[in-house]
Amino acid sequence: MPRFLAVYTMKPANVVRFHAMPKAEQDGVDATGVTQWMAWEKANAASFADKGGMVGKTKRVTKGGIVDAQNDICGYVVVEAESVEAAARLFENHPHFSVFPGDGVDIMPFVTGTGD
């Protein structure tokens, strides 16, 4: 079955706004979001080729060296689906952006082998 990389995105300004909220409000968002995210994972478990995870600060490597960098990527998962459209439908109304301050989820097909 085709595999797709799903990248969770979140604008740095949204993270700043979230952390500026009162702690009780942040905790409420977390409690609701984590519960919904776990339910989403359970409902879609058969589609996961790699459950991925959330990621931290970025280092960029170029021929000029290694530097701190910033991007909107905050996590990933690898899913299996019949098509990119089917993979994208898995993420409709995902808690990443329906509860948490996430921006969206970018879905990309693997165009080279995935190591199988």
N, CA, C and O atoms as a GROMACS GRO file, in nm:
protein
  464
    1MET      N    1   0.086  -0.117   0.000
    1MET     CA    2   0.000   0.000   0.000
    1MET      C    3   0.090   0.124   0.000
    1MET      O    4   0.195   0.124   0.065
    2PRO      N    5   0.052   0.227  -0.071
    2PRO     CA    6   0.132   0.350  -0.074
    2PRO      C    7   0.146   0.413   0.065
    2PRO      O    8   0.055   0.408   0.147
    3ARG      N    9   0.263   0.473   0.088
    3ARG     CA   10   0.290   0.541   0.215
    3ARG      C   11   0.301   0.691   0.193
    3ARG      O   12   0.345   0.737   0.087
    4PHE      N   13   0.260   0.766   0.297
    4PHE     CA   14   0.259   0.911   0.290
    4PHE      C   15   0.318   0.968   0.418
    4PHE      O   16   0.292   0.919   0.528
    5LEU      N   17   0.397   1.072   0.401
    5LEU     CA   18   0.450   1.146   0.516
    5LEU      C   19   0.351   1.256   0.549
    5LEU      O   20   0.318   1.338   0.464
    6ALA      N   21   0.305   1.257   0.672
    6ALA     CA   22   0.215   1.363   0.719
    6ALA      C   23   0.295   1.447   0.818
    6ALA      O   24   0.341   1.397   0.920
    7VAL      N   25   0.312   1.574   0.786
    7VAL     CA   26   0.392   1.665   0.869
    7VAL      C   27   0.298   1.765   0.937
    7VAL      O   28   0.226   1.840   0.871
    8TYR      N   29   0.302   1.764   1.070
    8TYR     CA   30   0.224   1.860   1.147
    8TYR      C   31   0.297   1.994   1.145
    8TYR      O   32   0.418   2.000   1.169
    9THR      N   33   0.223   2.102   1.117
    9THR     CA   34   0.284   2.234   1.114
    9THR      C   35   0.219   2.325   1.218
    9THR      O   36   0.100   2.313   1.249
   10MET      N   37   0.302   2.416   1.269
   10MET     CA   38   0.254   2.512   1.367
   10MET      C   39   0.341   2.637   1.357
   10MET      O   40   0.463   2.630   1.370
   11LYS      N   41   0.278   2.748   1.334
   11LYS     CA   42   0.353   2.874   1.324
   11LYS      C   43   0.412   2.909   1.461
   11LYS      O   44   0.344   2.897   1.563
   12PRO      N   45   0.538   2.953   1.463
   12PRO     CA   46   0.599   2.992   1.591
   12PRO      C   47   0.516   3.093   1.669
   12PRO      O   48   0.512   3.088   1.792
   13ALA      N   49   0.450   3.185   1.602
   13ALA     CA   50   0.366   3.284   1.671
   13ALA      C   51   0.250   3.217   1.743
   13ALA      O   52   0.207   3.264   1.848
   14ASN      N   53   0.198   3.107   1.688
   14ASN     CA   54   0.089   3.036   1.755
   14ASN      C   55   0.137   2.970   1.884
   14ASN      O   56   0.063   2.964   1.982
   15VAL      N   57   0.261   2.921   1.883
   15VAL     CA   58   0.319   2.863   2.004
   15VAL      C   59   0.332   2.972   2.111
   15VAL      O   60   0.300   2.950   2.227
   16VAL      N   61   0.380   3.088   2.071
   16VAL     CA   62   0.397   3.200   2.164
   16VAL      C   63   0.262   3.238   2.223
   16VAL      O   64   0.250   3.259   2.344
   17ARG      N   65   0.158   3.248   2.139
   17ARG     CA   66   0.024   3.283   2.188
   17ARG      C   67  -0.028   3.177   2.286
   17ARG      O   68  -0.087   3.210   2.389
   18PHE      N   69  -0.004   3.050   2.253
   18PHE     CA   70  -0.050   2.942   2.341
   18PHE      C   71   0.017   2.953   2.477
   18PHE      O   72  -0.050   2.942   2.580
   19HIS      N   73   0.148   2.974   2.479
   19HIS     CA   74   0.221   2.982   2.605
   19HIS      C   75   0.190   3.111   2.683
   19HIS      O   76   0.220   3.120   2.802
   20ALA      N   77   0.132   3.209   2.616
   20ALA     CA   78   0.092   3.333   2.684
   20ALA      C   79  -0.043   3.318   2.754
   20ALA      O   80  -0.080   3.402   2.836
   21MET      N   81  -0.117   3.212   2.721
   21MET     CA   82  -0.246   3.188   2.786
   21MET      C   83  -0.223   3.151   2.933
   21MET      O   84  -0.118   3.099   2.968
   22PRO      N   85  -0.322   3.177   3.018
   22PRO     CA   86  -0.310   3.132   3.157
   22PRO      C   87  -0.287   2.981   3.162
   22PRO      O   88  -0.339   2.906   3.079
   23LYS      N   89  -0.211   2.937   3.260
   23LYS     CA   90  -0.174   2.795   3.273
   23LYS      C   91  -0.297   2.705   3.278
   23LYS      O   92  -0.298   2.598   3.217
   24ALA      N   93  -0.400   2.747   3.348
   24ALA     CA   94  -0.522   2.666   3.357
   24ALA      C   95  -0.586   2.647   3.220
   24ALA      O   96  -0.638   2.540   3.190
   25GLU      N   97  -0.581   2.751   3.138
   25GLU     CA   98  -0.638   2.742   3.003
   25GLU      C   99  -0.553   2.649   2.916
   25GLU      O  100  -0.607   2.568   2.840
   26GLN      N  101  -0.421   2.660   2.927
   26GLN     CA  102  -0.332   2.569   2.854
   26GLN      C  103  -0.360   2.424   2.894
   26GLN      O  104  -0.370   2.335   2.809
   27ASP      N  105  -0.374   2.402   3.024
   27ASP     CA  106  -0.401   2.266   3.074
   27ASP      C  107  -0.532   2.213   3.020
   27ASP      O  108  -0.543   2.094   2.989
   28GLY      N  109  -0.633   2.299   3.009
   28GLY     CA  110  -0.762   2.258   2.954
   28GLY      C  111  -0.751   2.218   2.808
   28GLY      O  112  -0.809   2.118   2.766
   29VAL      N  113  -0.677   2.298   2.731
   29VAL     CA  114  -0.654   2.265   2.590
   29VAL      C  115  -0.581   2.132   2.579
   29VAL      O  116  -0.618   2.046   2.499
   30ASP      N  117  -0.477   2.116   2.661
   30ASP     CA  118  -0.400   1.991   2.659
   30ASP      C  119  -0.488   1.871   2.694
   30ASP      O  120  -0.482   1.768   2.626
   31ALA      N  121  -0.568   1.883   2.798
   31ALA     CA  122  -0.653   1.771   2.841
   31ALA      C  123  -0.750   1.731   2.731
   31ALA      O  124  -0.766   1.612   2.702
   32THR      N  125  -0.815   1.828   2.672
   32THR     CA  126  -0.909   1.800   2.563
   32THR      C  127  -0.836   1.746   2.440
   32THR      O  128  -0.877   1.645   2.382
   33GLY      N  129  -0.728   1.813   2.402
   33GLY     CA  130  -0.656   1.775   2.281
   33GLY      C  131  -0.593   1.639   2.288
   33GLY      O  132  -0.600   1.562   2.192
   34VAL      N  133  -0.530   1.607   2.401
   34VAL     CA  134  -0.465   1.476   2.414
   34VAL      C  135  -0.569   1.364   2.409
   34VAL      O  136  -0.546   1.261   2.345
   35THR      N  137  -0.682   1.384   2.476
   35THR     CA  138  -0.789   1.283   2.472
   35THR      C  139  -0.838   1.261   2.329
   35THR      O  140  -0.854   1.147   2.286
   36GLN      N  141  -0.861   1.370   2.256
   36GLN     CA  142  -0.908   1.357   2.118
   36GLN      C  143  -0.800   1.297   2.028
   36GLN      O  144  -0.831   1.217   1.940
   37TRP      N  145  -0.674   1.335   2.050
   37TRP     CA  146  -0.564   1.283   1.969
   37TRP      C  147  -0.551   1.132   1.989
   37TRP      O  148  -0.533   1.057   1.893
   38MET      N  149  -0.561   1.088   2.114
   38MET     CA  150  -0.552   0.944   2.143
   38MET      C  151  -0.666   0.868   2.078
   38MET      O  152  -0.647   0.758   2.027
   39ALA      N  153  -0.785   0.926   2.079
   39ALA     CA  154  -0.900   0.862   2.013
   39ALA      C  155  -0.878   0.856   1.864
   39ALA      O  156  -0.912   0.757   1.800
   40TRP      N  157  -0.820   0.963   1.805
   40TRP     CA  158  -0.790   0.965   1.661
   40TRP      C  159  -0.688   0.856   1.629
   40TRP      O  160  -0.704   0.783   1.531
   41GLU      N  161  -0.582   0.845   1.712
   41GLU     CA  162  -0.481   0.742   1.688
   41GLU      C  163  -0.541   0.602   1.695
   41GLU      O  164  -0.509   0.517   1.612
   42LYS      N  165  -0.628   0.578   1.792
   42LYS     CA  166  -0.691   0.447   1.807
   42LYS      C  167  -0.778   0.416   1.686
   42LYS      O  168  -0.776   0.305   1.633
   43ALA      N  169  -0.856   0.515   1.642
   43ALA     CA  170  -0.946   0.494   1.528
   43ALA      C  171  -0.871   0.471   1.397
   43ALA      O  172  -0.924   0.407   1.306
   44ASN      N  173  -0.748   0.522   1.387
   44ASN     CA  174  -0.673   0.513   1.262
   44ASN      C  175  -0.548   0.426   1.273
   44ASN      O  176  -0.462   0.430   1.185
   45ALA      N  177  -0.538   0.348   1.379
   45ALA     CA  178  -0.417   0.268   1.406
   45ALA      C  179  -0.377   0.179   1.288
   45ALA      O  180  -0.258   0.160   1.264
   46ALA      N  181  -0.472   0.126   1.217
   46ALA     CA  182  -0.439   0.036   1.105
   46ALA      C  183  -0.368   0.109   0.991
   46ALA      O  184  -0.306   0.044   0.907
   47SER      N  185  -0.375   0.241   0.988
   47SER     CA  186  -0.312   0.319   0.880
   47SER      C  187  -0.169   0.360   0.911
   47SER      O  188  -0.100   0.411   0.823
   48PHE      N  189  -0.122   0.338   1.034
   48PHE     CA  190   0.011   0.387   1.071
   48PHE      C  191   0.120   0.291   1.027
   48PHE      O  192   0.124   0.176   1.068
   49ALA      N  193   0.210   0.342   0.943
   49ALA     CA  194   0.332   0.268   0.910
   49ALA      C  195   0.441   0.306   1.010
   49ALA      O  196   0.531   0.226   1.038
   50ASP      N  197   0.432   0.428   1.063
   50ASP     CA  198   0.526   0.479   1.164
   50ASP      C  199   0.449   0.586   1.240
   50ASP      O  200   0.410   0.688   1.182
   51LYS      N  201   0.427   0.565   1.371
   51LYS     CA  202   0.349   0.661   1.450
   51LYS      C  203   0.418   0.794   1.468
   51LYS      O  204   0.357   0.890   1.517
   52GLY      N  205   0.545   0.803   1.429
   52GLY     CA  206   0.614   0.931   1.432
   52GLY      C  207   0.620   0.990   1.571
   52GLY      O  208   0.635   0.919   1.670
   53GLY      N  209   0.607   1.122   1.577
   53GLY     CA  210   0.611   1.192   1.704
   53GLY      C  211   0.627   1.341   1.683
   53GLY      O  212   0.636   1.390   1.570
   54MET      N  213   0.629   1.411   1.793
   54MET     CA  214   0.649   1.555   1.788
   54MET      C  215   0.799   1.581   1.789
   54MET      O  216   0.876   1.500   1.842
   55VAL      N  217   0.841   1.693   1.732
   55VAL     CA  218   0.984   1.722   1.720
   55VAL      C  219   1.016   1.856   1.785
   55VAL      O  220   0.928   1.941   1.805
   56GLY      N  221   1.144   1.874   1.818
   56GLY     CA  222   1.189   1.995   1.886
   56GLY      C  223   1.261   2.091   1.793
   56GLY      O  224   1.234   2.096   1.674
   57LYS      N  225   1.352   2.167   1.851
   57LYS     CA  226   1.423   2.272   1.778
   57LYS      C  227   1.506   2.215   1.664
   57LYS      O  228   1.552   2.102   1.670
   58THR      N  229   1.523   2.296   1.561
   58THR     CA  230   1.586   2.255   1.436
   58THR      C  231   1.732   2.298   1.427
   58THR      O  232   1.768   2.409   1.465
   59LYS      N  233   1.813   2.208   1.376
   59LYS     CA  234   1.948   2.239   1.331
   59LYS      C  235   1.948   2.220   1.180
   59LYS      O  236   1.899   2.119   1.130
   60ARG      N  237   2.004   2.316   1.108
   60ARG     CA  238   2.013   2.305   0.962
   60ARG      C  239   2.159   2.284   0.925
   60ARG      O  240   2.248   2.354   0.974
   61VAL      N  241   2.182   2.186   0.838
   61VAL     CA  242   2.316   2.157   0.790
   61VAL      C  243   2.323   2.193   0.642
   61VAL      O  244   2.243   2.144   0.562
   62THR      N  245   2.418   2.278   0.607
   62THR     CA  246   2.442   2.315   0.468
   62THR      C  247   2.593   2.305   0.442
   62THR      O  248   2.670   2.276   0.533
   63LYS      N  249   2.632   2.329   0.319
   63LYS     CA  250   2.776   2.325   0.294
   63LYS      C  251   2.848   2.437   0.369
   63LYS      O  252   2.971   2.434   0.381
   64GLY      N  253   2.774   2.534   0.418
   64GLY     CA  254   2.832   2.641   0.498
   64GLY      C  255   2.847   2.606   0.646
   64GLY      O  256   2.911   2.680   0.721
   65GLY      N  257   2.788   2.494   0.688
   65GLY     CA  258   2.801   2.452   0.827
   65GLY      C  259   2.668   2.417   0.891
   65GLY      O  260   2.568   2.392   0.823
   66ILE      N  261   2.670   2.417   1.023
   66ILE     CA  262   2.552   2.381   1.102
   66ILE      C  263   2.506   2.505   1.178
   66ILE      O  264   2.584   2.571   1.246
   67VAL      N  265   2.377   2.536   1.163
   67VAL     CA  266   2.322   2.654   1.229
   67VAL      C  267   2.186   2.621   1.291
   67VAL      O  268   2.119   2.526   1.250
   68ASP      N  269   2.147   2.702   1.390
   68ASP     CA  270   2.010   2.693   1.440
   68ASP      C  271   1.917   2.743   1.331
   68ASP      O  272   1.951   2.836   1.257
   69ALA      N  273   1.801   2.681   1.321
   69ALA     CA  274   1.705   2.721   1.218
   69ALA      C  275   1.565   2.714   1.277
   69ALA      O  276   1.544   2.661   1.386
   70GLN      N  277   1.470   2.769   1.205
   70GLN     CA  278   1.331   2.767   1.248
   70GLN      C  279   1.244   2.733   1.129
   70GLN      O  280   1.266   2.782   1.018
   71ASN      N  281   1.145   2.648   1.153
   71ASN     CA  282   1.047   2.615   1.050
   71ASN      C  283   0.914   2.587   1.120
   71ASN      O  284   0.905   2.596   1.243
   72ASP      N  285   0.814   2.555   1.044
   72ASP     CA  286   0.681   2.532   1.102
   72ASP      C  287   0.656   2.386   1.137
   72ASP      O  288   0.546   2.352   1.181
   73ILE      N  289   0.754   2.298   1.117
   73ILE     CA  290   0.735   2.155   1.142
   73ILE      C  291   0.741   2.128   1.291
   73ILE      O  292   0.835   2.169   1.359
   74CYS      N  293   0.641   2.058   1.343
   74CYS     CA  294   0.640   2.025   1.485
   74CYS      C  295   0.620   1.876   1.510
   74CYS      O  296   0.624   1.832   1.625
   75GLY      N  297   0.598   1.798   1.406
   75GLY     CA  298   0.583   1.654   1.423
   75GLY      C  299   0.552   1.586   1.291
   75GLY      O  300   0.535   1.651   1.188
   76TYR      N  301   0.546   1.454   1.297
   76TYR     CA  302   0.518   1.378   1.176
   76TYR      C  303   0.458   1.242   1.210
   76TYR      O  304   0.465   1.196   1.324
   77VAL      N  305   0.400   1.180   1.113
   77VAL     CA  306   0.353   1.042   1.117
   77VAL      C  307   0.360   0.990   0.974
   77VAL      O  308   0.346   1.067   0.879
   78VAL      N  309   0.381   0.861   0.958
   78VAL     CA  310   0.378   0.799   0.825
   78VAL      C  311   0.254   0.711   0.821
   78VAL      O  312   0.234   0.624   0.906
   79VAL      N  313   0.170   0.735   0.720
   79VAL     CA  314   0.046   0.658   0.707
   79VAL      C  315   0.044   0.582   0.576
   79VAL      O  316   0.111   0.619   0.479
   80GLU      N  317  -0.034   0.476   0.575
   80GLU     CA  318  -0.059   0.400   0.453
   80GLU      C  319  -0.204   0.426   0.412
   80GLU      O  320  -0.294   0.423   0.496
   81ALA      N  321  -0.223   0.452   0.284
   81ALA     CA  322  -0.357   0.477   0.232
   81ALA      C  323  -0.358   0.446   0.082
   81ALA      O  324  -0.253   0.435   0.019
   82GLU      N  325  -0.476   0.433   0.026
   82GLU     CA  326  -0.489   0.402  -0.116
   82GLU      C  327  -0.442   0.517  -0.205
   82GLU      O  328  -0.393   0.493  -0.316
   83SER      N  329  -0.455   0.641  -0.156
   83SER     CA  330  -0.419   0.758  -0.237
   83SER      C  331  -0.384   0.873  -0.144
   83SER      O  332  -0.410   0.868  -0.024
   84VAL      N  333  -0.326   0.978  -0.201
   84VAL     CA  334  -0.295   1.096  -0.120
   84VAL      C  335  -0.424   1.159  -0.066
   84VAL      O  336  -0.425   1.213   0.044
   85GLU      N  337  -0.532   1.152  -0.144
   85GLU     CA  338  -0.660   1.206  -0.097
   85GLU      C  339  -0.711   1.127   0.023
   85GLU      O  340  -0.761   1.185   0.119
   86ALA      N  341  -0.700   0.994   0.016
   86ALA     CA  342  -0.743   0.910   0.128
   86ALA      C  343  -0.657   0.938   0.252
   86ALA      O  344  -0.708   0.942   0.364
   87ALA      N  345  -0.528   0.955   0.231
   87ALA     CA  346  -0.438   0.988   0.343
   87ALA      C  347  -0.479   1.123   0.403
   87ALA      O  348  -0.484   1.137   0.525
   88ALA      N  349  -0.506   1.220   0.319
   88ALA     CA  350  -0.545   1.353   0.368
   88ALA      C  351  -0.675   1.347   0.447
   88ALA      O  352  -0.690   1.416   0.548
   89ARG      N  353  -0.769   1.266   0.403
   89ARG     CA  354  -0.897   1.255   0.474
   89ARG      C  355  -0.880   1.204   0.617
   89ARG      O  356  -0.962   1.235   0.704
   90LEU      N  357  -0.774   1.127   0.642
   90LEU     CA  358  -0.749   1.079   0.778
   90LEU      C  359  -0.732   1.195   0.876
   90LEU      O  360  -0.759   1.180   0.995
   91PHE      N  361  -0.688   1.310   0.826
   91PHE     CA  362  -0.654   1.424   0.912
   91PHE      C  363  -0.760   1.533   0.915
   91PHE      O  364  -0.739   1.637   0.978
   92GLU      N  365  -0.873   1.512   0.849
   92GLU     CA  366  -0.978   1.613   0.855
   92GLU      C  367  -1.020   1.635   1.000
   92GLU      O  368  -1.044   1.540   1.074
   93ASN      N  369  -1.028   1.759   1.040
   93ASN     CA  370  -1.069   1.799   1.176
   93ASN      C  371  -0.980   1.739   1.285
   93ASN      O  372  -1.026   1.714   1.397
   94HIS      N  373  -0.854   1.716   1.254
   94HIS     CA  374  -0.759   1.659   1.349
   94HIS      C  375  -0.742   1.753   1.469
   94HIS      O  376  -0.744   1.875   1.451
   95PRO      N  377  -0.724   1.698   1.590
   95PRO     CA  378  -0.706   1.785   1.707
   95PRO      C  379  -0.583   1.874   1.701
   95PRO      O  380  -0.575   1.973   1.774
   96HIS      N  381  -0.487   1.841   1.615
   96HIS     CA  382  -0.368   1.926   1.602
   96HIS      C  383  -0.408   2.070   1.571
   96HIS      O  384  -0.345   2.164   1.621
   97PHE      N  385  -0.512   2.088   1.489
   97PHE     CA  386  -0.556   2.223   1.457
   97PHE      C  387  -0.699   2.253   1.501
   97PHE      O  388  -0.740   2.369   1.502
   98SER      N  389  -0.776   2.150   1.538
   98SER     CA  390  -0.912   2.177   1.584
   98SER      C  391  -0.916   2.207   1.734
   98SER      O  392  -1.012   2.266   1.783
   99VAL      N  393  -0.812   2.166   1.808
   99VAL     CA  394  -0.802   2.193   1.951
   99VAL      C  395  -0.673   2.267   1.982
   99VAL      O  396  -0.674   2.374   2.044
  100PHE      N  397  -0.562   2.210   1.939
  100PHE     CA  398  -0.430   2.270   1.964
  100PHE      C  399  -0.407   2.386   1.865
  100PHE      O  400  -0.482   2.400   1.769
  101PRO      N  401  -0.306   2.467   1.889
  101PRO     CA  402  -0.281   2.582   1.801
  101PRO      C  403  -0.205   2.547   1.673
  101PRO      O  404  -0.136   2.632   1.616
  102GLY      N  405  -0.217   2.423   1.628
  102GLY     CA  406  -0.150   2.382   1.504
  102GLY      C  407  -0.210   2.450   1.384
  102GLY      O  408  -0.326   2.494   1.384
  103ASP      N  409  -0.130   2.457   1.282
  103ASP     CA  410  -0.166   2.521   1.155
  103ASP      C  411  -0.240   2.425   1.062
  103ASP      O  412  -0.346   2.457   1.008
  104GLY      N  413  -0.180   2.308   1.044
  104GLY     CA  414  -0.234   2.212   0.951
  104GLY      C  415  -0.147   2.088   0.948
  104GLY      O  416  -0.054   2.073   1.027
  105VAL      N  417  -0.177   2.000   0.854
  105VAL     CA  418  -0.099   1.878   0.832
  105VAL      C  419  -0.074   1.868   0.682
  105VAL      O  420  -0.167   1.863   0.602
  106ASP      N  421   0.054   1.866   0.645
  106ASP     CA  422   0.092   1.852   0.504
  106ASP      C  423   0.112   1.704   0.474
  106ASP      O  424   0.183   1.634   0.547
  107ILE      N  425   0.049   1.656   0.367
  107ILE     CA  426   0.056   1.514   0.330
  107ILE      C  427   0.136   1.503   0.200
  107ILE      O  428   0.105   1.568   0.100
  108MET      N  429   0.238   1.418   0.203
  108MET     CA  430   0.326   1.402   0.086
  108MET      C  431   0.349   1.254   0.057
  108MET      O  432   0.380   1.178   0.149
  109PRO      N  433   0.335   1.212  -0.068
  109PRO     CA  434   0.364   1.072  -0.100
  109PRO      C  435   0.516   1.047  -0.102
  109PRO      O  436   0.593   1.134  -0.143
  110PHE      N  437   0.555   0.930  -0.059
  110PHE     CA  438   0.693   0.890  -0.079
  110PHE      C  439   0.709   0.854  -0.226
  110PHE      O  440   0.629   0.779  -0.281
  111VAL      N  441   0.811   0.906  -0.289
  111VAL     CA  442   0.833   0.879  -0.432
  111VAL      C  443   0.953   0.788  -0.453
  111VAL      O  444   0.985   0.751  -0.566
  112THR      N  445   1.019   0.750  -0.345
  112THR     CA  446   1.126   0.651  -0.349
  112THR      C  447   1.091   0.542  -0.250
  112THR      O  448   0.996   0.558  -0.173
  113GLY      N  449   1.164   0.433  -0.251
  113GLY     CA  450   1.138   0.323  -0.159
  113GLY      C  451   1.138   0.367  -0.015
  113GLY      O  452   1.207   0.462   0.022
  114THR      N  453   1.060   0.296   0.067
  114THR     CA  454   1.051   0.331   0.208
  114THR      C  455   1.123   0.231   0.297
  114THR      O  456   1.092   0.219   0.416
  115GLY      N  457   1.219   0.158   0.239
  115GLY     CA  458   1.299   0.069   0.320
  115GLY      C  459   1.242  -0.070   0.340
  115GLY      O  460   1.299  -0.147   0.417
  116ASP      N  461   1.134  -0.104   0.276
  116ASP     CA  462   1.076  -0.239   0.292
  116ASP      C  463   1.152  -0.340   0.210
  116ASP      O  464   1.117  -0.458   0.210
   0.00000   0.00000   0.00000
